[in-house]
């Protein structure tokens, strides 16, 4: 099985304008496809912007809404899968969500952030309840997660035990927590024997300053791609054969003793 070339779109887009962000996404998808990517991953809340206050509810849409259809059209035109963050409306609730659209335009998976960070998110969003959400793409089992979720080791281990090969983590990682991008993400990939695509916003937005540093970390703890602090499109390969060999050589998951850990739950 060939590697899945993965494009990481580090951008804050145009906060408050879905139409403008769809244009940014379309342009990035064209560049990603031209570089041979089969998957484009966007940051948390990319479609609308993150620090937009009450506009979170005004711009929220269902998972099968007009914006999802527009992303599906972009995916089909450029022939690659797209994973993007957005505010999802379901009845009276609004979730901080991320959706994976296949290269044929099919909605493959939708995830609702389970761990809400800070007063801003807790004011505007309802937390999701499903920890492990997966889809099959390019010969890999792809898992979905958002930002703060990846900082809870139990969350990522649940994905490892469920067979996730490539974990997609759109994020809005802000100053002064850049150590998460620099150190925590490679460790999560290593200790769980998977690839982790961590894709951030960048620059000032409202009261926040996003730090960039998006990366694709491999099961050996090394970064296959690493962005700087500004707007950037970077590429890395998630290689099923390298992952298989790494899992054979690294005994972390085989050497677990679950009976000793029951008190954690």
Buried (B, 14 or more C-beta within 10 A) or exposed (E): EEBBBBBBBBBBBBBBBBEEBBBBBBEBBBBBBEEEBBBBBBBBBBBBBBBBEEBBBEBBBEBEEEBBEBBBBBBBEBEBBBBBBBBBBEEEEBBBBBBBBBBEBEBBBBBBBBBBBEEBBEEBBBBBEEBBBBBEBBBBBBBBBBBBBBBBBEBBBBBBEEEBBBBBBBBBBBEEBBEBBBEBBBBBBBBBBBBBBBBBBBBEBEEBBBBBBBBBBBBBBEBBBBBEBEBBBBBBBBBBEBBBEBBEEBEBEEEEEEEEEEEEE
